[in-house]
């Protein structure tokens, strides 16, 4: 039997994600490894103002997700924001957005594999680095070859580990503050007043506050995963709004709440930037296995990020192939609704992490540079969602008026978010670590422009449309609800 006869129709993926899966995928996407390991460095350069940084970024990302939610629910035939971009902005936009997002996740996944090897060394430094890298690559490939419900189940438990770790830290911290715990290393007492008694909320002035945005924006990469998973959700009209609306609460609890507790126990200027503040806080509470526990959490967090990245990247590749923007072979699914060939092609790149582990410092530095470029490209993805929304609202006012999940203050908020993204771009130029990677991103778009012209000519020569049309007929899920 051929792959074509085994597969469901090319435009259909298996809707195997339940409400439980979507809610935890949304939470997991909003809690990155950077919160556990990178927050110490961010606190050291921003001070208590880091809480405001996360609140402002979270507020803006909420509106991006509300725009994405309304767009996805305006036509359930949209599978991801690549479909939205091509429908609202044109075939070229779908090509640019989808390939950029795929490329970003491929490189991010390689970075996660390398990070996993570092975390494994904590448990056993004698293990050769290539062994955990190879095992991680194989396991992640096998996981993504399973039906989507298994992806949802794995991400559910990965997210649960992160949630339990943060809630455990907050509960421990509250006890230390209430009991007036005295820090043995710093000689200071745990109190909420530590948030403003060591140089104020803005100890580094405006420059430190701005630098916090440049570092903080990367903590939210992955929050848009909910939009990618919408095409495989059993009841998107109920589960998607619930997941998106809870973003603000999640950020207040997991980012603002956790870091406020940490800085109340240890004054911000005594937190070591090279160490995880989560580890040190639990150590102060007398939990000697804190380092072990947090490293285990960070290990699962990196694995979760890579797993989500492969899933998201393969779905983008599936859509690109269906549009004629990638080889046709990636548009087929097996009998279980998995785009198997797209999974294999994406996972091949994971194994490049293994030779990188044997490379010298020069290659590692180059890899760090490319990773920063890819992280910067996320702004392009988020920006495309907002611009698509502006066009949608002007072109389809009747859809907007009929929507049960309208974006709040939709005449104003999209423009506010775009201005904020311009501000973030300015902070990336301002930061020494991100300036050169940010300035290098046009190289990627020049390459994409060349590839688009080549692909466009191929499609026209073959008498094919520049992209697959988005159906406008009522989706079968809406018919079932009637």
Wavefront OBJ file of the C-alpha trace (Angstrom):
o trace
v 0.000 0.000 0.000
v 1.445 3.424 -0.870
v 1.946 6.280 1.542
v -0.717 8.237 -0.293
v -3.448 5.659 0.261
v -2.499 5.290 3.912
v -2.657 8.988 4.659
v -5.635 11.082 5.584
v -6.371 13.981 3.198
v -3.338 16.266 3.061
v -5.209 19.164 4.622
v -6.233 17.127 7.630
v -4.098 16.322 10.660
v -5.374 14.124 13.447
v -7.262 16.125 16.076
v -5.919 14.214 19.051
v -5.250 17.011 21.561
v -7.771 17.409 24.365
v -8.461 20.513 26.457
v -6.163 19.137 29.178
v -3.279 18.896 26.702
v -3.811 22.385 25.268
v -3.909 24.048 28.705
v -0.630 22.438 29.789
v 1.049 23.053 26.412
v 0.135 26.711 26.860
v 1.643 26.784 30.346
v 4.753 24.864 29.296
v 5.287 27.186 26.343
v 5.260 30.186 28.666
v 7.811 28.716 31.106
v 11.207 28.427 29.462
v 14.585 27.174 30.633
v 15.655 30.817 30.861
v 13.438 31.311 33.899
v 15.232 28.592 35.855
v 18.812 29.235 34.769
v 18.908 32.691 33.167
v 16.901 34.695 35.688
v 19.937 35.171 37.949
v 21.832 37.026 35.232
v 18.777 39.078 34.332
v 18.266 40.115 37.969
v 21.942 41.134 38.229
v 21.642 43.647 35.378
v 18.082 44.875 36.002
v 17.377 44.555 39.725
v 13.802 44.366 41.047
v 12.662 46.137 37.862
v 12.801 42.683 36.285
v 9.282 42.164 37.682
v 7.970 45.137 35.675
v 9.848 43.941 32.580
v 8.110 40.572 32.688
v 4.727 42.182 33.358
v 5.034 44.551 30.373
v 6.275 41.826 28.001
v 3.584 39.438 29.206
v 0.923 42.126 28.720
v 2.006 42.661 25.102
v 2.324 38.941 24.335
v -1.215 38.474 25.649
v -2.521 40.775 22.903
v -0.457 38.930 20.272
v -2.076 35.693 21.408
v -5.551 37.256 21.466
v -4.996 38.359 17.867
v -3.841 34.845 16.964
v -6.812 33.305 18.768
v -9.385 35.431 16.933
v -7.703 34.741 13.590
v -7.560 30.958 14.110
v -11.164 30.796 15.254
v -12.388 33.016 12.397
v -11.752 30.060 10.064
v -11.008 26.608 11.487
v -9.355 25.674 8.189
v -6.318 27.697 9.326
v -3.726 25.223 10.628
v -1.155 27.749 11.883
v -0.058 31.360 11.560
v 1.689 30.526 8.267
v -1.764 29.847 6.784
v -3.019 33.113 8.245
v -0.104 35.099 6.791
v -0.560 33.708 3.266
v -4.323 34.340 3.383
v -4.085 37.896 4.710
v -0.765 39.157 3.312
v -0.133 36.948 0.291
v 1.644 33.699 -0.708
v 5.083 35.255 -0.159
v 4.212 35.985 3.475
v 3.219 32.383 4.142
v 6.534 31.270 2.616
v 8.571 33.725 4.713
v 6.738 33.169 8.010
v 6.634 29.366 7.817
v 10.254 28.824 6.723
v 11.501 31.372 9.279
v 9.612 29.672 12.080
v 10.804 26.211 10.989
v 14.428 27.377 10.822
v 14.204 29.079 14.225
v 12.999 25.909 15.895
v 15.529 23.635 14.170
v 18.441 25.683 15.515
v 16.759 26.114 18.911
v 16.318 22.333 19.133
v 20.022 21.767 18.401
v 20.816 24.248 21.182
v 18.476 22.335 23.509
v 20.233 19.042 22.691
v 23.601 20.598 23.560
v 22.079 22.013 26.759
v 20.745 18.573 27.705
v 24.280 17.129 27.537
v 25.439 19.823 29.950
v 22.683 19.037 32.433
v 23.398 15.292 32.236
v 27.032 16.009 33.188
v 25.770 17.311 36.531
v 24.527 13.827 37.361
v 27.533 11.971 35.929
v 30.470 14.018 34.591
v 32.188 10.882 33.255
v 29.560 10.234 30.560
v 30.888 11.199 27.094
v 28.862 14.173 25.814
v 27.862 12.464 22.565
v 25.988 9.654 24.355
v 23.203 11.763 25.970
v 23.046 13.832 22.743
v 22.504 10.720 20.617
v 19.949 9.291 23.065
v 18.065 12.613 23.175
v 17.969 12.819 19.357
v 16.660 9.260 19.016
v 14.051 9.616 21.776
v 12.763 12.930 20.398
v 12.512 11.456 16.899
v 10.562 8.449 18.181
v 8.252 10.671 20.266
v 7.362 12.814 17.259
v 6.585 9.780 15.113
v 3.730 8.915 17.474
v 0.149 10.206 17.071
v -0.326 13.759 18.300
v -2.164 12.643 21.449
v 1.116 11.142 22.688
v 2.900 14.435 22.036
v 0.196 16.126 24.082
v 0.606 13.598 26.881
v 4.407 14.006 27.036
v 4.117 17.804 27.049
v 1.424 17.567 29.728
v 3.824 15.814 32.124
v 6.814 17.972 31.160
v 4.766 21.098 31.933
v 3.490 19.588 35.176
v 7.082 19.079 36.404
v 7.849 22.768 35.778
v 4.640 23.907 37.467
v 5.259 21.792 40.572
v 8.849 23.085 40.833
v 7.807 26.752 40.692
v 4.813 26.368 43.010
v 7.060 24.459 45.433
v 9.549 27.321 45.387
v 6.809 29.924 45.972
v 5.347 27.947 48.898
v 8.819 27.480 50.430
v 9.597 31.156 49.967
v 6.392 32.302 51.639
v 7.271 30.186 54.705
v 10.785 31.684 54.844
v 9.426 35.234 54.606
v 6.706 34.696 57.238
v 9.185 33.104 59.678
v 11.739 35.896 59.146
v 14.422 33.538 57.818
v 17.984 34.859 58.177
v 20.178 34.156 55.159
v 23.408 32.444 56.356
v 25.448 33.671 53.363
v 24.391 37.322 53.230
v 23.337 37.912 56.844
v 20.089 39.493 55.611
v 16.538 38.713 56.717
v 13.863 37.446 54.336
v 11.339 40.238 53.881
v 9.329 41.773 51.072
v 11.100 45.069 51.823
v 14.208 43.637 50.143
v 12.514 44.455 46.854
v 13.021 48.210 47.360
v 15.578 48.659 50.151
v 18.699 47.893 48.084
v 18.892 50.769 45.648
v 15.199 50.984 44.864
v 13.112 49.309 42.185
v 15.307 50.759 39.413
v 18.871 50.465 40.775
v 20.436 50.776 37.300
v 18.150 53.531 36.108
v 16.609 53.594 32.653
v 19.488 51.772 30.917
v 19.179 48.711 33.180
v 15.418 48.673 32.710
v 15.783 48.732 28.907
v 18.443 46.012 28.995
v 15.964 43.839 30.870
v 13.615 43.868 27.846
v 16.438 42.793 25.542
v 17.089 39.736 27.750
v 13.512 39.065 28.871
v 11.848 38.804 25.478
v 13.592 35.495 24.783
v 11.998 33.901 27.861
v 8.640 33.953 26.063
v 9.678 32.102 22.915
v 7.283 29.170 22.555
v 4.156 30.866 23.872
v 2.797 30.780 20.290
v 2.908 26.946 20.275
v -0.784 26.933 21.189
v -1.496 28.393 17.753
v 0.434 25.616 16.025
v -1.441 22.957 18.002
v -4.875 24.414 17.196
v -5.212 22.328 14.008
v -4.927 19.133 16.068
v -7.208 20.169 18.922
v -10.506 18.329 19.377
v -12.519 21.376 20.383
v -10.546 24.549 19.543
v -13.481 26.921 20.091
v -13.561 25.981 23.781
v -9.967 25.090 24.636
v -8.102 27.808 22.717
v -9.775 30.844 24.370
v -9.319 29.285 27.793
v -5.599 28.694 27.198
v -4.976 32.188 25.808
v -6.961 34.047 28.472
v -4.924 32.439 31.236
v -1.603 33.785 29.910
v -1.621 36.864 32.155
v -2.334 34.794 35.279
v 0.444 32.352 34.376
v 2.991 35.141 33.933
v 2.010 36.794 37.227
v 2.347 33.504 39.129
v 5.289 31.817 37.434
v 7.466 34.808 36.538
v 6.526 37.752 38.745
v 5.522 35.663 41.767
v 8.534 33.338 41.725
v 11.134 36.095 41.190
v 9.501 38.378 43.778
v 9.796 35.555 46.327
v 13.441 34.905 45.371
v 14.433 38.591 45.701
v 12.563 38.860 49.011
v 14.612 35.991 50.471
v 17.940 37.113 48.977
v 18.401 40.813 48.109
v 18.841 41.160 44.356
v 22.409 42.497 44.678
v 23.471 39.319 46.534
v 22.137 36.908 43.907
v 24.958 35.317 41.904
v 24.322 35.761 38.157
v 26.050 32.497 37.228
v 23.870 30.339 39.471
v 20.209 29.420 39.409
v 18.398 31.486 42.072
v 15.908 28.625 42.332
v 18.668 26.295 43.533
v 20.094 28.713 46.092
v 16.656 29.589 47.485
v 15.803 25.931 48.103
v 19.250 25.312 49.575
v 18.650 28.085 52.102
v 15.444 26.301 53.103
v 17.509 23.247 54.009
v 16.685 21.158 50.970
v 20.066 19.609 50.224
v 18.778 17.884 47.113
v 17.714 21.247 45.615
v 20.537 21.291 43.071
v 19.634 17.766 41.970
v 15.920 18.559 41.745
v 16.289 21.841 39.841
v 18.801 20.362 37.406
v 16.324 17.561 36.756
v 13.614 20.165 36.153
v 15.860 22.139 33.786
v 16.757 18.916 31.962
v 13.081 18.127 31.389
v 12.477 21.768 30.432
v 15.141 21.581 27.695
v 13.723 18.250 26.494
v 10.232 19.746 26.480
v 11.419 22.741 24.448
v 13.102 20.476 21.871
v 10.056 18.198 21.684
v 7.730 21.157 21.131
v 10.119 22.649 18.578
v 10.214 19.466 16.491
v 6.430 19.201 16.639
v 5.938 22.824 15.620
v 8.612 22.698 12.912
v 7.220 19.543 11.294
v 3.706 21.026 11.166
v 5.093 24.129 9.468
v 6.962 21.937 6.969
v 3.780 19.945 6.365
v 1.937 23.173 5.562
v 4.755 24.452 3.324
v 4.658 21.252 1.286
v 0.889 21.422 0.958
v 1.287 24.977 -0.398
v 3.912 23.932 -2.936
v 6.592 25.826 -0.997
v 8.501 22.667 -0.032
v 8.915 19.201 -1.653
v 5.563 17.477 -2.111
v 6.707 14.396 -0.205
v 6.359 16.265 3.110
v 2.605 16.768 2.543
v 1.662 13.151 3.256
v 0.658 11.673 6.582
v 0.589 8.052 7.687
v -2.498 6.180 8.888
v -2.109 7.717 12.356
v -2.212 11.286 11.026
v 1.516 11.950 11.538
v 3.492 13.809 8.812
v 6.208 11.157 9.078
v 8.514 12.385 6.317
v 8.423 15.940 7.636
v 9.382 14.561 11.067
v 12.346 12.612 9.666
v 13.609 15.583 7.635
v 13.416 17.945 10.626
v 14.961 15.462 13.057
v 17.969 14.881 10.777
v 19.179 18.343 11.772
v 19.108 17.406 15.468
v 22.048 15.083 14.950
v 24.256 18.062 13.973
v 24.429 18.704 17.730
v 26.762 15.689 18.087
v 29.669 16.966 15.922
v 29.232 20.423 17.451
v 30.028 18.891 20.856
v 33.479 17.904 19.534
v 34.155 21.282 17.928
v 36.364 24.004 19.307
v 35.383 27.257 20.978
v 35.214 29.045 17.610
v 32.392 26.856 16.339
v 30.584 27.064 19.680
v 30.801 30.864 19.511
v 29.473 30.761 15.939
v 26.640 28.489 17.047
v 25.752 30.907 19.862
v 25.669 33.685 17.293
v 23.284 31.761 14.995
v 21.075 30.862 17.958
v 20.775 34.546 18.830
v 19.822 35.314 15.231
v 17.064 32.691 15.361
v 15.764 34.002 18.663
v 15.607 37.460 17.101
v 13.529 36.040 14.231
v 10.721 35.267 16.671
v 9.920 38.980 16.645
v 9.234 38.595 12.914
v 6.833 35.712 13.607
v 4.960 37.604 16.301
v 4.905 40.741 14.149
v 3.417 38.796 11.228
v 0.542 37.675 13.460
v -0.256 41.268 14.451
v 0.036 42.653 10.903
v -2.178 39.808 9.638
v -4.740 40.752 12.271
v -4.782 44.404 11.160
v -5.427 43.307 7.549
v -8.064 40.781 8.690
v -9.980 43.392 10.656
v -10.073 45.758 7.681
v -10.882 43.109 5.071
v -13.394 41.048 7.060
v -15.228 43.376 9.471
v -18.194 40.976 9.444
v -16.007 38.107 10.735
v -14.650 40.352 13.471
v -18.152 41.482 14.475
v -19.385 37.868 14.588
v -16.388 36.579 16.559
v -17.026 35.212 20.041
v -13.351 35.789 20.899
v -12.632 39.337 19.749
v -9.307 40.982 20.524
v -9.792 43.688 23.205
v -9.567 47.297 21.958
v -8.779 45.916 18.504
v -8.503 49.317 16.784
v -5.651 50.350 19.049
v -3.873 47.354 20.593
v -2.311 45.881 17.395
v -0.543 49.174 16.690
v 0.547 49.419 20.314
v 2.114 45.948 20.075
v 3.928 46.806 16.830
v 5.391 49.935 18.431
v 6.519 47.757 21.333
v 8.250 45.367 18.923
v 10.095 48.325 17.373
v 11.202 49.231 20.901
v 12.410 45.638 21.455
v 14.355 45.815 18.185
v 15.993 48.956 19.546
v 16.984 47.162 22.745
v 18.510 44.341 20.679
v 20.644 46.938 18.916
v 21.466 48.467 22.309
v 22.741 45.208 23.874
v 26.346 44.188 23.129
v 25.515 40.468 22.946
v 22.579 40.865 20.564
v 23.613 43.772 18.337
v 25.608 41.779 15.750
v 23.158 38.831 15.571
v 20.291 41.285 15.108
v 22.111 43.096 12.298
v 22.823 39.731 10.627
v 19.146 38.729 10.319
v 18.672 40.471 6.930
v 20.963 37.776 5.440
v 18.290 35.166 6.203
v 15.549 37.235 4.590
v 17.678 37.916 1.491
v 18.198 34.145 1.153
v 14.449 33.567 1.572
v 13.651 36.227 -1.050
v 15.925 34.442 -3.557
v 14.375 31.055 -2.745
v 10.874 32.498 -3.041
v 11.548 33.876 -6.522
v 12.956 30.492 -7.567
v 10.009 28.573 -6.120
v 7.523 31.053 -7.575
v 8.901 30.552 -11.093
v 8.759 26.771 -10.662
v 5.085 26.924 -9.668
v 4.162 29.276 -12.524
v 6.057 27.129 -15.033
v 4.135 24.070 -13.805
v 0.817 25.942 -14.056
v 0.230 25.626 -10.318
v -1.135 28.303 -7.961
v 1.387 30.205 -5.830
v -0.142 28.669 -2.706
v -2.930 26.313 -1.699
v -6.213 28.185 -1.126
v -7.748 28.360 2.321
v -11.273 26.846 2.232
v -14.079 29.253 3.059
v -16.776 26.625 3.540
v -17.981 25.869 7.052
v -15.574 23.572 8.876
v -16.915 20.133 9.830
v -16.292 20.865 13.545
v -18.728 23.777 13.359
v -21.229 21.580 11.535
v -20.971 19.000 14.334
v -21.718 21.691 16.932
v -25.019 22.589 15.299
l 1 2 3 4 5 6 7 8 9 10 11 12 13 14 15 16 17 18 19 20 21 22 23 24 25 26 27 28 29 30 31 32 33 34 35 36 37 38 39 40 41 42 43 44 45 46 47 48 49 50 51 52 53 54 55 56 57 58 59 60 61 62 63 64 65 66 67 68 69 70 71 72 73 74 75 76 77 78 79 80 81 82 83 84 85 86 87 88 89 90 91 92 93 94 95 96 97 98 99 100 101 102 103 104 105 106 107 108 109 110 111 112 113 114 115 116 117 118 119 120 121 122 123 124 125 126 127 128 129 130 131 132 133 134 135 136 137 138 139 140 141 142 143 144 145 146 147 148 149 150 151 152 153 154 155 156 157 158 159 160 161 162 163 164 165 166 167 168 169 170 171 172 173 174 175 176 177 178 179 180 181 182 183 184 185 186 187 188 189 190 191 192 193 194 195 196 197 198 199 200 201 202 203 204 205 206 207 208 209 210 211 212 213 214 215 216 217 218 219 220 221 222 223 224 225 226 227 228 229 230 231 232 233 234 235 236 237 238 239 240 241 242 243 244 245 246 247 248 249 250 251 252 253 254 255 256 257 258 259 260 261 262 263 264 265 266 267 268 269 270 271 272 273 274 275 276 277 278 279 280 281 282 283 284 285 286 287 288 289 290 291 292 293 294 295 296 297 298 299 300 301 302 303 304 305 306 307 308 309 310 311 312 313 314 315 316 317 318 319 320 321 322 323 324 325 326 327 328 329 330 331 332 333 334 335 336 337 338 339 340 341 342 343 344 345 346 347 348 349 350 351 352 353 354 355 356 357 358 359 360 361 362 363 364 365 366 367 368 369 370 371 372 373 374 375 376 377 378 379 380 381 382 383 384 385 386 387 388 389 390 391 392 393 394 395 396 397 398 399 400 401 402 403 404 405 406 407 408 409 410 411 412 413 414 415 416 417 418 419 420 421 422 423 424 425 426 427 428 429 430 431 432 433 434 435 436 437 438 439 440 441 442 443 444 445 446 447 448 449 450 451 452 453 454 455 456 457 458 459 460 461 462 463 464 465 466 467 468 469 470 471 472 473 474 475 476 477 478 479 480 481 482
